[in-house]
Amino acid sequence: MNNMIDLKEGSFFENVKLSADEKEIIIIDQTQLPNNIVYLHLNQLEDLYQAIKKLQIRGAPAIGIFAGYSMYVLIQQYDNLPFEKFYQKFSKDKEYLNSSRPTAVNLMWALNRIEQVVLENKDKDVKEIVRLAGLKAKEIHREDKEMCLKICEYGLSLLKDGDGVLTHCNTGPLATSRGTAIGPLILGKQRGYDFKVFANETRPLLQGARLTTLELQKAGVDVTLICDNMASIVMKNGWIDICFVGCDRIAANGDFANKIGTSMVAILAKHYGVPIYSLGPTSTIDMNCPNGEHIEIELRDSSEIAEKWYEKPMAPKGVKCYNPSFDVTDHNLLTGFVTEKGIVYPPFDVNLKKLFEE
């Protein structure tokens, strides 16, 4: 385990990458962490779909990278078809992958970028179209690395040495290419800052407990794991100076969807006067979505609440469970968004739009 990641030296493991022959995608199965490091080699449509659905790959930016590479490895398998049949198959595969996690806008965003390449080059040989799609997928990955580093720099500008920081879910290198909401904490540690981080466990899938604490430990950051329902007491105790959370989709008015429990953190932060920022790339902003009421929330299986992680079920057999994967935080609760283009403050309906006018 010790050689998996050494953030203090500035190195990051690749959570998504192409195989040497570019026929497969290699990912770390995040459902196996922190106890087992399992690499998956994927190139079949159903396996790629299930990797997203089962959260073997997760995190909005990482899903976008994975989606681009997924289309690339898939279309290589039918590059001998004439364009019309090729595009029919492409469209069917794209639609199926997009249905795996409807809340994550980066998934649709990356798939659309690959489709744009296909359509813009439809008069070219199909094998050339596939090659160009591969270049676009690699560009999406490269862009995310650059965006994450800029987000880390802007996020670090909001922190001072010794700050207490509360975070929710997982927003490090496993969920991105470099890190968003916890990226500034890792970058700060590399530059000599000392933070005291409190990581919510993030029920029911425990991304905070299993993944965020692992990444921060490996980076040498002082991290304390707490249950989600302990966020209030650590704020009341005065231990939290700022909250950093991620985002999976940002509506045009600044409402944003993130891992279930984020809105709870924001409500508490508002009550205790703690600033809260959502950190993520501009690709998570959906200007076609007017507000949070228009964000589709993914519902997951009840077994994640009643059975997962337990030796035996911890709820009565047959009890009803409500298991939304995300919730929507009202824009009025948020201090600001940290993007690769800078920090955005209210009014969000005006200032988010300005990011796309430059």
FIGU-353971 format. One record per residue (C-alpha): x, y, z. Coordinates in steps of 0.02 Angstrom, whole numbers, always signed. Layout:
N
<node c1="X" c2="Y" c3="Z"/>
...
% end
This chain:
358
<node c1="+0" c2="+0" c3="+0"/>
<node c1="+142" c2="+120" c3="+39"/>
<node c1="+200" c2="+129" c3="-142"/>
<node c1="+27" c2="+169" c3="-212"/>
<node c1="+39" c2="+357" c3="-197"/>
<node c1="+168" c2="+481" c3="-138"/>
<node c1="+88" c2="+652" c3="-150"/>
<node c1="+223" c2="+732" c3="-46"/>
<node c1="+342" c2="+706" c3="-191"/>
<node c1="+217" c2="+782" c3="-310"/>
<node c1="+174" c2="+620" c3="-399"/>
<node c1="-1" c2="+557" c3="-430"/>
<node c1="-56" c2="+384" c3="-481"/>
<node c1="-162" c2="+373" c3="-637"/>
<node c1="-338" c2="+321" c3="-590"/>
<node c1="-386" c2="+312" c3="-775"/>
<node c1="-270" c2="+272" c3="-919"/>
<node c1="-262" c2="+185" c3="-1086"/>
<node c1="-168" c2="+22" c3="-1110"/>
<node c1="-9" c2="+28" c3="-1214"/>
<node c1="-102" c2="-30" c3="-1370"/>
<node c1="-247" c2="+89" c3="-1331"/>
<node c1="-372" c2="-54" c3="-1343"/>
<node c1="-420" c2="-54" c3="-1158"/>
<node c1="-449" c2="+68" c3="-1015"/>
<node c1="-359" c2="+30" c3="-853"/>
<node c1="-437" c2="+94" c3="-692"/>
<node c1="-417" c2="+68" c3="-506"/>
<node c1="-574" c2="-17" c3="-440"/>
<node c1="-624" c2="+111" c3="-309"/>
<node c1="-749" c2="-9" c3="-230"/>
<node c1="-601" c2="-114" c3="-169"/>
<node c1="-509" c2="+27" c3="-81"/>
<node c1="-432" c2="+54" c3="+44"/>
<node c1="-393" c2="-128" c3="+81"/>
<node c1="-361" c2="-196" c3="-93"/>
<node c1="-284" c2="-118" c3="-248"/>
<node c1="-369" c2="-197" c3="-398"/>
<node c1="-340" c2="-139" c3="-576"/>
<node c1="-476" c2="-171" c3="-704"/>
<node c1="-442" c2="-186" c3="-891"/>
<node c1="-601" c2="-140" c3="-985"/>
<node c1="-655" c2="-130" c3="-1167"/>
<node c1="-831" c2="-204" c3="-1177"/>
<node c1="-984" c2="-92" c3="-1175"/>
<node c1="-1071" c2="-178" c3="-1030"/>
<node c1="-912" c2="-179" c3="-923"/>
<node c1="-885" c2="+6" c3="-957"/>
<node c1="-1066" c2="+44" c3="-912"/>
<node c1="-1057" c2="-58" c3="-752"/>
<node c1="-892" c2="+23" c3="-702"/>
<node c1="-983" c2="+191" c3="-695"/>
<node c1="-1144" c2="+122" c3="-623"/>
<node c1="-1058" c2="+22" c3="-485"/>
<node c1="-941" c2="+167" c3="-442"/>
<node c1="-784" c2="+71" c3="-488"/>
<node c1="-743" c2="+236" c3="-571"/>
<node c1="-822" c2="+390" c3="-491"/>
<node c1="-800" c2="+576" c3="-469"/>
<node c1="-867" c2="+697" c3="-600"/>
<node c1="-701" c2="+738" c3="-686"/>
<node c1="-641" c2="+557" c3="-682"/>
<node c1="-806" c2="+500" c3="-758"/>
<node c1="-781" c2="+626" c3="-898"/>
<node c1="-606" c2="+562" c3="-934"/>
<node c1="-669" c2="+383" c3="-928"/>
<node c1="-814" c2="+423" c3="-1044"/>
<node c1="-700" c2="+495" c3="-1177"/>
<node c1="-585" c2="+345" c3="-1172"/>
<node c1="-735" c2="+226" c3="-1168"/>
<node c1="-801" c2="+288" c3="-1334"/>
<node c1="-626" c2="+280" c3="-1407"/>
<node c1="-596" c2="+97" c3="-1362"/>
<node c1="-773" c2="+50" c3="-1416"/>
<node c1="-769" c2="+130" c3="-1588"/>
<node c1="-603" c2="+48" c3="-1628"/>
<node c1="-701" c2="-116" c3="-1626"/>
<node c1="-811" c2="-66" c3="-1774"/>
<node c1="-700" c2="+51" c3="-1874"/>
<node c1="-724" c2="-58" c3="-2029"/>
<node c1="-907" c2="-7" c3="-2047"/>
<node c1="-968" c2="+124" c3="-2171"/>
<node c1="-1002" c2="+290" c3="-2088"/>
<node c1="-1192" c2="+275" c3="-2076"/>
<node c1="-1185" c2="+107" c3="-1987"/>
<node c1="-1035" c2="+165" c3="-1885"/>
<node c1="-1130" c2="+318" c3="-1824"/>
<node c1="-1285" c2="+216" c3="-1784"/>
<node c1="-1180" c2="+102" c3="-1674"/>
<node c1="-1088" c2="+251" c3="-1599"/>
<node c1="-1252" c2="+337" c3="-1553"/>
<node c1="-1322" c2="+180" c3="-1472"/>
<node c1="-1164" c2="+153" c3="-1368"/>
<node c1="-1157" c2="+337" c3="-1319"/>
<node c1="-1339" c2="+338" c3="-1262"/>
<node c1="-1314" c2="+182" c3="-1159"/>
<node c1="-1158" c2="+247" c3="-1071"/>
<node c1="-1243" c2="+413" c3="-1037"/>
<node c1="-1385" c2="+323" c3="-946"/>
<node c1="-1266" c2="+250" c3="-816"/>
<node c1="-1263" c2="+405" c3="-703"/>
<node c1="-1387" c2="+540" c3="-754"/>
<node c1="-1335" c2="+671" c3="-626"/>
<node c1="-1152" c2="+685" c3="-676"/>
<node c1="-1145" c2="+818" c3="-813"/>
<node c1="-963" c2="+777" c3="-856"/>
<node c1="-1018" c2="+610" c3="-925"/>
<node c1="-1132" c2="+689" c3="-1055"/>
<node c1="-1008" c2="+831" c3="-1084"/>
<node c1="-866" c2="+712" c3="-1130"/>
<node c1="-976" c2="+599" c3="-1237"/>
<node c1="-1039" c2="+751" c3="-1333"/>
<node c1="-862" c2="+809" c3="-1366"/>
<node c1="-818" c2="+641" c3="-1444"/>
<node c1="-978" c2="+645" c3="-1547"/>
<node c1="-934" c2="+819" c3="-1609"/>
<node c1="-770" c2="+751" c3="-1678"/>
<node c1="-863" c2="+611" c3="-1765"/>
<node c1="-990" c2="+727" c3="-1846"/>
<node c1="-864" c2="+860" c3="-1896"/>
<node c1="-762" c2="+729" c3="-1989"/>
<node c1="-900" c2="+621" c3="-2062"/>
<node c1="-831" c2="+645" c3="-2238"/>
<node c1="-666" c2="+565" c3="-2189"/>
<node c1="-620" c2="+381" c3="-2180"/>
<node c1="-693" c2="+299" c3="-2024"/>
<node c1="-522" c2="+241" c3="-1964"/>
<node c1="-465" c2="+422" c3="-1971"/>
<node c1="-619" c2="+475" c3="-1873"/>
<node c1="-575" c2="+348" c3="-1739"/>
<node c1="-397" c2="+413" c3="-1731"/>
<node c1="-459" c2="+592" c3="-1710"/>
<node c1="-582" c2="+535" c3="-1575"/>
<node c1="-435" c2="+457" c3="-1482"/>
<node c1="-341" c2="+621" c3="-1489"/>
<node c1="-494" c2="+712" c3="-1419"/>
<node c1="-509" c2="+586" c3="-1276"/>
<node c1="-327" c2="+616" c3="-1231"/>
<node c1="-356" c2="+803" c3="-1242"/>
<node c1="-500" c2="+789" c3="-1117"/>
<node c1="-382" c2="+700" c3="-997"/>
<node c1="-243" c2="+827" c3="-1022"/>
<node c1="-363" c2="+972" c3="-999"/>
<node c1="-425" c2="+900" c3="-835"/>
<node c1="-248" c2="+892" c3="-766"/>
<node c1="-221" c2="+1074" c3="-810"/>
<node c1="-391" c2="+1126" c3="-741"/>
<node c1="-364" c2="+1034" c3="-578"/>
<node c1="-196" c2="+1118" c3="-547"/>
<node c1="-274" c2="+1289" c3="-576"/>
<node c1="-419" c2="+1247" c3="-459"/>
<node c1="-293" c2="+1192" c3="-327"/>
<node c1="-201" c2="+1358" c3="-340"/>
<node c1="-361" c2="+1461" c3="-326"/>
<node c1="-422" c2="+1353" c3="-182"/>
<node c1="-259" c2="+1369" c3="-89"/>
<node c1="-274" c2="+1559" c3="-99"/>
<node c1="-427" c2="+1544" c3="+16"/>
<node c1="-330" c2="+1451" c3="+152"/>
<node c1="-204" c2="+1499" c3="+283"/>
<node c1="-82" c2="+1392" c3="+378"/>
<node c1="-165" c2="+1300" c3="+522"/>
<node c1="-343" c2="+1309" c3="+455"/>
<node c1="-471" c2="+1180" c3="+503"/>
<node c1="-558" c2="+1116" c3="+347"/>
<node c1="-712" c2="+1006" c3="+331"/>
<node c1="-739" c2="+907" c3="+171"/>
<node c1="-875" c2="+789" c3="+112"/>
<node c1="-861" c2="+641" c3="-7"/>
<node c1="-702" c2="+616" c3="-112"/>
<node c1="-627" c2="+746" c3="-227"/>
<node c1="-445" c2="+696" c3="-237"/>
<node c1="-340" c2="+612" c3="-373"/>
<node c1="-454" c2="+460" c3="-370"/>
<node c1="-604" c2="+565" c3="-421"/>
<node c1="-511" c2="+678" c3="-542"/>
<node c1="-340" c2="+684" c3="-621"/>
<node c1="-259" c2="+792" c3="-486"/>
<node c1="-391" c2="+840" c3="-359"/>
<node c1="-522" c2="+977" c3="-340"/>
<node c1="-595" c2="+1008" c3="-166"/>
<node c1="-454" c2="+920" c3="-74"/>
<node c1="-324" c2="+964" c3="-205"/>
<node c1="-280" c2="+1130" c3="-120"/>
<node c1="-250" c2="+1035" c3="+43"/>
<node c1="-127" c2="+919" c3="-43"/>
<node c1="-43" c2="+1062" c3="-136"/>
<node c1="-32" c2="+1162" c3="+25"/>
<node c1="+51" c2="+1019" c3="+117"/>
<node c1="+180" c2="+1006" c3="-21"/>
<node c1="+217" c2="+1191" c3="+7"/>
<node c1="+233" c2="+1178" c3="+196"/>
<node c1="+58" c2="+1219" c3="+254"/>
<node c1="-18" c2="+1121" c3="+397"/>
<node c1="-206" c2="+1098" c3="+395"/>
<node c1="-320" c2="+1002" c3="+511"/>
<node c1="-446" c2="+915" c3="+401"/>
<node c1="-608" c2="+834" c3="+457"/>
<node c1="-675" c2="+712" c3="+328"/>
<node c1="-857" c2="+659" c3="+333"/>
<node c1="-873" c2="+471" c3="+310"/>
<node c1="-1004" c2="+500" c3="+172"/>
<node c1="-1138" c2="+371" c3="+202"/>
<node c1="-1193" c2="+254" c3="+130"/>
<node c1="-1045" c2="+215" c3="+15"/>
<node c1="-912" c2="+288" c3="+131"/>
<node c1="-811" c2="+379" c3="-1"/>
<node c1="-743" c2="+497" c3="+132"/>
<node c1="-692" c2="+356" c3="+248"/>
<node c1="-620" c2="+241" c3="+116"/>
<node c1="-546" c2="+361" c3="-11"/>
<node c1="-523" c2="+539" c3="+54"/>
<node c1="-436" c2="+486" c3="+214"/>
<node c1="-324" c2="+371" c3="+112"/>
<node c1="-271" c2="+509" c3="-6"/>
<node c1="-242" c2="+635" c3="+132"/>
<node c1="-145" c2="+511" c3="+237"/>
<node c1="-33" c2="+472" c3="+89"/>
<node c1="-5" c2="+658" c3="+66"/>
<node c1="+44" c2="+680" c3="+248"/>
<node c1="-106" c2="+791" c3="+288"/>
<node c1="-177" c2="+788" c3="+465"/>
<node c1="-348" c2="+709" c3="+438"/>
<node c1="-482" c2="+656" c3="+561"/>
<node c1="-626" c2="+546" c3="+506"/>
<node c1="-799" c2="+588" c3="+573"/>
<node c1="-974" c2="+520" c3="+543"/>
<node c1="-1083" c2="+632" c3="+436"/>
<node c1="-1193" c2="+676" c3="+585"/>
<node c1="-1042" c2="+744" c3="+679"/>
<node c1="-1016" c2="+891" c3="+562"/>
<node c1="-1121" c2="+1004" c3="+673"/>
<node c1="-1022" c2="+974" c3="+832"/>
<node c1="-852" c2="+1006" c3="+752"/>
<node c1="-917" c2="+1170" c3="+682"/>
<node c1="-994" c2="+1218" c3="+849"/>
<node c1="-828" c2="+1178" c3="+934"/>
<node c1="-745" c2="+1307" c3="+823"/>
<node c1="-633" c2="+1179" c3="+739"/>
<node c1="-687" c2="+1220" c3="+561"/>
<node c1="-630" c2="+1379" c3="+474"/>
<node c1="-690" c2="+1333" c3="+300"/>
<node c1="-782" c2="+1195" c3="+206"/>
<node c1="-726" c2="+1129" c3="+36"/>
<node c1="-843" c2="+1016" c3="-62"/>
<node c1="-853" c2="+957" c3="-242"/>
<node c1="-991" c2="+968" c3="-371"/>
<node c1="-1067" c2="+852" c3="-500"/>
<node c1="-1181" c2="+976" c3="-587"/>
<node c1="-1201" c2="+1164" c3="-565"/>
<node c1="-1361" c2="+1246" c3="-626"/>
<node c1="-1362" c2="+1417" c3="-707"/>
<node c1="-1424" c2="+1501" c3="-547"/>
<node c1="-1289" c2="+1422" c3="-438"/>
<node c1="-1388" c2="+1278" c3="-363"/>
<node c1="-1276" c2="+1127" c3="-370"/>
<node c1="-1288" c2="+939" c3="-353"/>
<node c1="-1155" c2="+847" c3="-255"/>
<node c1="-1142" c2="+689" c3="-152"/>
<node c1="-1289" c2="+660" c3="-36"/>
<node c1="-1260" c2="+755" c3="+126"/>
<node c1="-1181" c2="+908" c3="+47"/>
<node c1="-1335" c2="+1016" c3="+74"/>
<node c1="-1331" c2="+966" c3="+258"/>
<node c1="-1152" c2="+1029" c3="+270"/>
<node c1="-1200" c2="+1192" c3="+185"/>
<node c1="-1347" c2="+1221" c3="+301"/>
<node c1="-1236" c2="+1193" c3="+453"/>
<node c1="-1100" c2="+1305" c3="+383"/>
<node c1="-1227" c2="+1444" c3="+357"/>
<node c1="-1289" c2="+1423" c3="+535"/>
<node c1="-1115" c2="+1430" c3="+612"/>
<node c1="-1048" c2="+1566" c3="+497"/>
<node c1="-920" c2="+1454" c3="+412"/>
<node c1="-881" c2="+1494" c3="+230"/>
<node c1="-915" c2="+1350" c3="+109"/>
<node c1="-846" c2="+1334" c3="-67"/>
<node c1="-884" c2="+1209" c3="-204"/>
<node c1="-731" c2="+1167" c3="-310"/>
<node c1="-742" c2="+1097" c3="-485"/>
<node c1="-705" c2="+1129" c3="-669"/>
<node c1="-818" c2="+1236" c3="-778"/>
<node c1="-868" c2="+1076" c3="-869"/>
<node c1="-983" c2="+1040" c3="-721"/>
<node c1="-1082" c2="+1200" c3="-754"/>
<node c1="-1240" c2="+1165" c3="-853"/>
<node c1="-1304" c2="+1332" c3="-917"/>
<node c1="-1450" c2="+1241" c3="-998"/>
<node c1="-1511" c2="+1191" c3="-825"/>
<node c1="-1598" c2="+1343" c3="-748"/>
<node c1="-1598" c2="+1286" c3="-566"/>
<node c1="-1582" c2="+1137" c3="-450"/>
<node c1="-1761" c2="+1081" c3="-476"/>
<node c1="-1711" c2="+1029" c3="-652"/>
<node c1="-1567" c2="+917" c3="-597"/>
<node c1="-1611" c2="+733" c3="-608"/>
<node c1="-1560" c2="+643" c3="-449"/>
<node c1="-1499" c2="+465" c3="-464"/>
<node c1="-1584" c2="+340" c3="-347"/>
<node c1="-1481" c2="+189" c3="-297"/>
<node c1="-1517" c2="+18" c3="-227"/>
<node c1="-1584" c2="+4" c3="-49"/>
<node c1="-1454" c2="-130" c3="-8"/>
<node c1="-1321" c2="+7" c3="+3"/>
<node c1="-1408" c2="+71" c3="+159"/>
<node c1="-1473" c2="-89" c3="+238"/>
<node c1="-1339" c2="-217" c3="+196"/>
<node c1="-1178" c2="-150" c3="+120"/>
<node c1="-1024" c2="-155" c3="+232"/>
<node c1="-1115" c2="-261" c3="+362"/>
<node c1="-1082" c2="-444" c3="+403"/>
<node c1="-1271" c2="-463" c3="+411"/>
<node c1="-1414" c2="-343" c3="+367"/>
<node c1="-1433" c2="-199" c3="+489"/>
<node c1="-1615" c2="-160" c3="+447"/>
<node c1="-1774" c2="-265" c3="+456"/>
<node c1="-1802" c2="-370" c3="+301"/>
<node c1="-1916" c2="-282" c3="+178"/>
<node c1="-1904" c2="-109" c3="+256"/>
<node c1="-1920" c2="+31" c3="+129"/>
<node c1="-1763" c2="+133" c3="+95"/>
<node c1="-1740" c2="+298" c3="+7"/>
<node c1="-1564" c2="+309" c3="-65"/>
<node c1="-1530" c2="+463" c3="-173"/>
<node c1="-1349" c2="+472" c3="-228"/>
<node c1="-1346" c2="+662" c3="-232"/>
<node c1="-1436" c2="+811" c3="-158"/>
<node c1="-1451" c2="+989" c3="-220"/>
<node c1="-1379" c2="+1133" c3="-119"/>
<node c1="-1468" c2="+1299" c3="-137"/>
<node c1="-1357" c2="+1435" c3="-208"/>
<node c1="-1403" c2="+1550" c3="-63"/>
<node c1="-1305" c2="+1437" c3="+55"/>
<node c1="-1142" c2="+1443" c3="-42"/>
<node c1="-999" c2="+1567" c3="-21"/>
<node c1="-924" c2="+1536" c3="-192"/>
<node c1="-871" c2="+1419" c3="-330"/>
<node c1="-687" c2="+1385" c3="-364"/>
<node c1="-654" c2="+1346" c3="-547"/>
<node c1="-502" c2="+1340" c3="-660"/>
<node c1="-552" c2="+1515" c3="-719"/>
<node c1="-557" c2="+1589" c3="-545"/>
<node c1="-670" c2="+1606" c3="-394"/>
<node c1="-852" c2="+1648" c3="-430"/>
<node c1="-954" c2="+1742" c3="-300"/>
<node c1="-1138" c2="+1791" c3="-298"/>
<node c1="-1242" c2="+1838" c3="-391"/>
<node c1="-1209" c2="+1668" c3="-470"/>
<node c1="-1339" c2="+1685" c3="-609"/>
<node c1="-1238" c2="+1833" c3="-673"/>
<node c1="-1060" c2="+1782" c3="-633"/>
<node c1="-1068" c2="+1600" c3="-688"/>
<node c1="-1125" c2="+1660" c3="-859"/>
<node c1="-974" c2="+1775" c3="-871"/>
<node c1="-858" c2="+1623" c3="-867"/>
<node c1="-921" c2="+1576" c3="-1040"/>
<node c1="-912" c2="+1751" c3="-1113"/>
<node c1="-723" c2="+1764" c3="-1105"/>
% end
